[in-house]
């Protein structure tokens, strides 16, 4: 079995890459030891987070010089995301911090406002090969890979000899570098399904005389597409709108974590008799998150939702999966948070869609009095397999404190702490607004107003026929008001370091379509990506919200896991409307997940 070394310096989700390499037939050694780097036969460096934080951790663990020596010797190396950026001399993200300096040049922040694009870039995009390489040999037209970053390597004469591939996001930037057996990419192949597995397989096949047979097979299969192979210099795809599948998760009265469906956030059954008044139960997510592979075994009813949530969602074309935690779990020990178990189980699925656990990222005090900061909770989620984390009520309170300080950051909030360690792209804020109808602008007392009599309105009116409303951010899953409007909160959390907004309109929790005035208001207020949530009931609702508000992503829950609307139908509708979407994954060969103990 081919032995590879995975550098785990202590930040971010390395389990997705670990699982991908195991699935490809590798014996994986995870390490943070300098001597293990020096002796590695094939080295993977999946950097996640902020440039300065990463370099500080490498220095602290005495890994900088062994890494430099390994790469400069031309030994088999693949850097991923920040693992590529740290190869350069410096980054605008962390002025004054030196990188490894193996590749000439500096990393810069995206400057794409003039193109109408948001920073971070989060989602699926294509690449164009700049030099012949077996790593990109299986790419086909339409293939997309998963990016999540705020900083990029600009084109320059100094870096030109190293450029493996480029990507377009506003302007073209360097998305991969290579020199001999040393390579690094800005995107995440381990999160990019069959296309990414093919790239990893090709790297392994070119790095050793006896590569794992499964790696060779994955490289040969590519993404499974029958589309033409990619020509030199041609982009495989452009930035894609994301279709996000969501599972709403909460505890029932017995304390079990279940997948549920709310009616304007009320998750209890209305019917009298059996089940009346109980939490609506669509299955247990931990059971759902396991892929049942026993030969001939009939999966339990709840496992239907599991395959839906992970493997089948991905194969049908979901671009991300969100587990929306609508129960606080403040008294659970950090090591026993139920949502951690969900992430730990879902990480074993291949190919994996990127995962976002939403809610529950907050300061905790368990029943034994042990305190855990929001950053420590986020650490645990990333180690359990999350690709991003989302803050809810605590983010709104952080916004209030920011506004009370006159709009200044002091480093005290959970948003600032998570963003400083993992980067803004890893920190999502979930906002749950409710409409507050008013007769006129004066009654809004300065809050940002939306007019539902305008072209984006659906004829919605308040109890007295009002067409004007402001949107109050609610707390505790809609049970409490904050007094702050969505624009106040959105601008504050962006300033604090959040990299994306997930917007769930309580009044649209149904199937009549997204709240277009709300989404348009937020898109105009911030420069970070927005995920529209609540209201999806038909494929046309997705193309409508993309066309009318320019949001980057749209989310649905029950219509996907009840299969009343197919993800493929949503993508077909959006493509017909002229929006770039990622092609649905082609089911590839079965890969066995790692043992549960891993």
Phi, psi and omega in degrees: 000135180291126180264130178233158180246129180249113181283112180246092187273003170110012180222134172088181184270105174259353185293327179298317178291318177305311182296320180297317181291320176298317180298330180275003173098018182266152168264111190258126173256115174271133184208157167229025184260133179302321183292330178289325175296315183297327183263002185294143174274321177221127187241131174247135180232092179270089180282135179224135174117210184266144184304308183297318179297319179297311182296324178297320180290322177296319178297315183297324180269008177057043182257348187297306184293318176300322178295313179302313183296319181298312184289317181294338176281356177073027181276159186302119186214136172229114174265146183230130177058248179295337174295339171274314185298325181290347176291340184274176187285326183195176178214142175297340180296327184224078182304137178088353179263126180275139173273193180290334175071022179283325180248134181289146177116174182234150177273135181238161177283145174305140173233083190235010183301323181292344178264003181073024182252158182258158172236129010287161164279119179232118177136203192258137181209166183261179176225158174236125182291134178253346177210152178298133181201136176297337181298327184253007187296335183263001182295137179242161176301132181095348179290136179232154180234160188267122178246145170206098185195154178254342183238150184215165178267116179285157175291142178199162178296325183295321184271347187309317181296341182268344194294121176269315181205163179230160180223153180251121172215090192081282172247166176284139176226167181279117181251003176195144176231153179202146175205105185065233181272359178266128179215157175204147183226148179282329182278175181251096178297328182290346179249010187250026173063212184298326179297316179291321178297324178297320179294316178298319178298319179294322177297315179297318182296330181269357186256348183212152181288337181232073181289158177300135179305326181290327176294317178298317180295319179296318180297320181290325182286333184062213178278004181080008185279147172264004179289160181300147176296153186284132177279159181300132177080355183264133178290134179288330180195169173251182178302131186253141169291142184262137171252116188252130175262139186231141169244119176279123187237133174205169177275140173271186185292341178272359180090002179278144176276122184229155170278133185225181176218126181264158170243100191051047175075004173269112187261011182261147179295143180267335187292147175281165177089208185302126179084350183298131178082353180274161178297130180298124189243113177255010179131158179269126188292330179292317175295322180296328187279354179266138178268115183279114184246359183303133183301119176077359182286139177268120184292148175295161183307320183292335181293341175304316181288333180295308178301324178299317186292326187241279188296311183289324175305314182294314182296332178277351174115005177298136184269336174208159173235130179248132171257107186267106182278113181251021171234142189287317183056038182294335185264003179281141172298147182304324182285353185232024177295127183304322182292336174296322179294321178301311181295321181298323179281320183290339182292346182278357183274136177228135356285144187264132168284149174305143187239141178231108169280124185247129181093154177086357178271100187197170173293134183238147167229114185278179185297339179269002179086007179282129182264139174226129180285164177300324178295320177295322177296315178299318177307313182296321179294317179296319179293334180276355174121002179289146177263333174215164172230155183234134176257146181245255185302321181297329178292321178296321178292326176295322177296319178299314180297321178299315180293322180293335177277005180082023178081039178238147177265137179234007177080005186270348188268158179295327178299313181297319183293315181291318180295322181295324183275317189251352183093152181301327184296342181266357186245107181253143174246127178263124182246131180245085183273153174233141181290138171240106185282139180224155182284328181202176184298325181297325181289343180281348176053043175090354179287149180295131186254149170239142181251111182279000172271354181282183185295337180270348181288155178253021182085011179295143181220153176283180184298334178251022179083013181294144175253346179265141174209158165246161186249113179273129174287127180262165180239164174053051176064035177088002184275348185216141177274158180250341186081355180257144177269167187296325181292318176302311183291316183299314180293324180293313183290330174297316179296328180284343176125005177292146183250358182195151176244135171248113191248114182248104181278117183300320184289342180256014182288089183182219184224028183264002180114159180290158177280095186294316178301322179295312183294321179295321179298316182289321178300325179285341187268335187231167178245014177255160183297152179235132172257119178277133180223159177080118172114349184292128178223352183206156179304324183295337179294329180288310179297326179296314183289327176294316183289319189275335187233346179067022174297155183275336185209156177222143190238146172216156182242277192296326182294335178275312184279348169266354176065028175284336174227131179275140177300323179298325178293323177297315181293321178297318179297316181293320179295319178297327179280359175098011181262137177288127177227153178286136177295143179300144180295142174273123180306126183252186180302152181286133175246128179286135178288161176296165178301153181301334183288342183287000000 
